[in-house]
Amino acid sequence: MSDTQTLIENRPPSVATLFVQRVDATPDAEAYRYPVPAAGQAPDEWKSLSWAQAAERVYAIAAGLVDLGVRPEERVALASSTRVEWILADLGVMCAGAATTTIYPSTNAEESAFILADSESRVLIAEDAAQLAKARERRAELPDLRHVVVIDPAGAEPAEGDPEGWVLSLAELEARGAAHLEKNPEAVRERIAAITADQLATLIYTSGTTGKPKGVRLPHDNWSYMAKATVATGLITSEDVQYLWLPLAHVFGKVLTSGQIEVGHVTAVDGRIDKIIENLPVVQPTYMAAVPRIFEKVYNGVAGKAREGGGAKYKIFQWAAGVAREYAKVSQDNFRRTGRPGAPFALAAKHKVADALVFSKIREAFGGRLRACVSGSAALAPDIGFFFAGAGIHILEGYGLTESSAASFVNPGEAYRTGTVGKPLPGTEVRIADDGEILLRGPGIMQGYHRLPEKTAEVLESDGWFHTGDIGELSADGYLRITDRKKDLIKTSGGKYIAPAEVEGQFKAVCPFVSNILVHGADRNFCTALISLDEPTILGWAKEQGIAGSYAEIVASPKTVEMVDGYVKRLNEGLQRWQTIKKFRLLPRDLDVEHGELTPSLKLKRPVVEREYRELIEEMYAGSREA
C-alpha cells in the first residue's frame, strides 16, 4: 500500500476528531487571521487566533448548543458572510455532533424559510439584524426553529412577540457554553467521541439553475476524506498562508477549511469582495482559491489600466500578453515531454523583458508571494489561464460539485495543464459514459438529497457511481477536460450540437470588456448572444472615447456596439460556421446574483436570463426564415 493510500484510508471518523488532533498537535501555532475594521479611513487591523484560542471558542459554541438542547445530527443553520465566526460556528456545530445547514446571506426570506423548514433546523446562527429579520418575517412557517443566535447583535435585540429566549447573541451562546463546561467538562469531548463516519455533518442546498434547491447530505467521512486527499496532492503545506474570501455557504469555500485543519497552515479570512485588492498586499498569501470571474475581472482591469495609459503602454501590454501565452504553452508542453518547464532562448529572453515591464507588477498586486491559485465552480477561459501562467501566477483548475464535496479533480502542481481540470484526487474514480457524461465514485460522494429519494436515485447508482450532468473528455494520462453541461448543449434547427460554455469562454478571452455572455441557439437556425459588459472597464473606455452617460447609456451608444461587434467578428473567425454568433444585444445592466441571474458562485442561470430577456432574443430572430 502506498503512503498516499495509507493517508487516505487512515482518516479519522469526523471533522471534529480532526480538529481535536490539530489543536493537540500545534496549540500555539497561528490558525486564523481576521480583520477588525478601524474607524474612519484607517486601514483594518488584522488579529490572529492560535489553534488553542480557536478551540476555546469552538468548544464553548458546541457546549452552548448542547445546553440549548441540540442533539446529534440535528441541523443548525448558518446565514452569514465569510468571516472567522462562520468557521468557528461551523466547527462548533460539528463538535456538538450536529450538522450545519448553510444559507447564503443574500438569500431572500422566502427561500431562507424553505431551507430552514426543509432541513428542520433547530437553531439559526445569523450574522446580523438583517438575517434575523428574515427568520422573524417567516417565523410562523418555522415551528422547528427554537433559537436564533446573532453574531453581530447591534439592532438585533429580542422583540415583542418573540418567544422567551428565542434570540441571543453569539457571545451569550459562548458564555452559556463555558458555564455548561464548568459543570460538565467532558460534554463536548463525549459528543465528539460518539460521532461516526456516516453521521451527517453538513447539509448544503444547491443554488441550482432551475427549480427549488435540493439539500445535499454530506457526512463527516466526506470532509475527513477531503482533508486527507487535498493534502495528499502536495498542493498545500503547513507553511502556507491562505487568503479565504469565497462564500463558506458554498461547498468550494467550505472544502478549503478542512484541508487547512489537516495540515495546520494559516488562513486569513475576509469575505468582503471589495476588499480583495486591498487585502492581498497585506496578507501576502501563498495560495488562494477563486472562481473564474475574479481572474477575468483582474485581467480586464489590468488591460483597462494599460489602455488608459495611452497607446504605447497598451501596445506593450498586448505584446506582453502575447508573450505570456506563448511562453506558458511552450513551457507546459516542455514539461509534458521532458519533465522540465522552460522555453527556447529567444522566447525566454522576451519573457524576461515582459516580466520586468508587466508581470512583476501583477504579482506584486497579488501580494508578491502567491505560489498558486485554485480555480473552480465554472470553466476558466484557456487564454486567461495561459496569460496568468505566463505572468508567473499558476491557476490550477479543479472540478467537483456540491454532491462530490467540492473537490474531485485538481491540476497537480508543476504538471498542471491549462484548459483541463487535472487528475482525480486520490481515492476518487472516474469514467466517461457512452454519451460523454462524467461519472464519479469515491469517498467524497454525497449520501443523497435530503428527503428526496427519487431525486437521489436519478443521479446516484446503487453501486456508488454518481452522474455529474457534465460532459467531458479524459486524456490517456488521466487529465479531464470539461466540455459542457449535459443539459446545456444546444441543438440547432439544422441538427448541429453546440457547447455554449465553450463559445462563451472563447469570447471572454477575446474581449477585455465582457462581464457575462449567454449564447442562444436551441432549435434555431443560427446562434445569437446576450452580452453584458464589465462596468468599470467600459466606463474607462467610454471616457477615452468622449462618450458620456450612465452604463446603460454607454452600452446603447452605436460606438460601443460597433466596438463589441469587432470582438464578435474576431470570435467568429475561430469558430465552426454553425457556432458563429450572427447577432447580439448588449444588456442595459450587468447580470447579478441579486436579480437571480447568477448563482452565488457566479454561474449563469440560463433559463432565468433567457426568460427575462426573451423579447431581445426574439427581436434578433425576427425576420429570419424560422420566425
LINSULBEL-V378890 format. One line per field, one symbol per residue. burial: # if it has 16 or more other C-alpha atoms within 10 Angstrom, else .. A space follows every 10 residues. Layout:
burial = ???
//
This chain:
burial = ...#...#.. ########## .##...#.## #####..... .......### #####.#### ########.# ########## ########## ########## #####.#.#. .######.## #########. ##.###.... .#..###### #.#..#.#.. ......#### ########## #.....###. ##..#.#.## #######.#. ...####### ########## ###.###..# ########## ########## ########## #....#..## #.######## ###.###.## ########.. ..##.##..# ########## #####..... ###....... #..##..##. .##.###### ########## ########## ########## ########## ########## ########.# .#...##### ########## .....#..## ...####### ####....## ######.### ##.....### ########## ########## ##.####### #####.#### ##....#... #..##....# ...#..##.. ##.....### ########.# ###...#### ######.### .....##..# #......
//
